[in-house]
Amino acid sequence: MESSSIVTNTNRIEWDNETQFQQQQQLLNNQQSANNGNPPQQEKSQLEMDDVNMDDQDPDNNANWVTVVNRIRRYKASVNVNNLTDNSINSKIAIVQSAVGDLEDYFGTKIFFQGKERFITVEFGKKESMLEACKRQLEADNDYKLQPTLNFGDEEVQIRSLIVRDLPLNVDRNLLKQILEKMTGGNITDLKIRVKGPFMVANVIFENANAVNNVKDVWSIVYLKDLCRIEPANITKEDRDQRYAHVLKLANIPFGITAYDLKDLLTEINAQTCLFPRTRNSYSRQRYALIAFKTEDEMIKATADERQLSIKGCLIYWVEPEKKTCHKCGSPDHLIKQCSEIEQNTMYKNRQAQYS
């Protein structure tokens, strides 16, 4: 478990979750506005709040802040409830608590569900205490002991871990595991997937660090028709920023085209990644792709080619990533209000309605 820094001066403490502070501040602002005869302010969305530089808004910005803590970590160990002999869950929790509760930085014992299995999990503030708990006998004549819970933030775990991004929501866990093991030459011991925006992100742990080292310079993998970004879990901020430093948008791509269809072009221009964003309603691929290059020279070389690129007779264009393109056809020459495909679709629907 991690948190950002907790900092304090003589009058103020900032915590990770500022929701309560923001609500109180909003209430005070509304009351003050009402007293001045002004309408109350509307609460800002989270996106708007994220865009505000709090340092610029703080009148005490130049105050001397003291860092109390930079990183908070918790260390856990667990045992399957079926490996303890007592029939009652509460009694099993009491057995574990009695065995390790006297250790320094012991934070508590609770039930944890993983699928259909139930585990008794113990939490500590120090890794040494957690490891000591794993050595202790829980019951007489019972060899089962607490086992350390994998912590993705541990250095020994990170050096053998890989992060896979941009996976589709219907990702097949077994297929992904098969692809990664074949590509890295290593065996996967743990694979966890979570939703992030319109995609899935996978945290993958291998038996040893050699598997990750084999692909440390690879930026993406082929998963079915898509290219999905990968990176070592212990990648530095500088290396990650470098991977996003040289990106272009390839616009006006015909409907149905995927990263797999662009593989010859991507190989020719030495592109490292190719991401097709997804639409909100139908989850289809957008009509443009974001393509990353390793160096600025390679990016410039790709756009300096005098050949006019086309796919299925449709011209495609290189533009800046920030350039707005049509949400319907992906063209950089107009926005959706002026899109001819909208008019064509409307005419087609009207003709169909005549015969319905």
Secondary structure, DSSP 8 states (H G I E B T S, - for coil): -----EEE-SS-EE-S--HHHHHHHHHHHHHHHHHTT--------HHHHHHS-HHHH-TTTTS--EEEES----EEEEEEGGGS--S-HHHHHHHHHHHHTTSTTEEEEEEEEETTEEEEEEEESSHHHHHHHHHS--STT-----EE---TTSHHHHTTEEEEEEE-TT--HHHHHHHHHHHHS--EEEEEEEEETTEEEEEEEESSTHHHHTTTT--EEEETTEEEEEEETT--HHHHHHHTSSEEEEE---TT--TGGGHHHHHHTT--EEE--B-TTT--B-S-EEEE-SSHHHHHHHHH--S--EETTEE-EEE-TT----TTT--SS--GGG-HHHHHHHHHHHHHHHT-
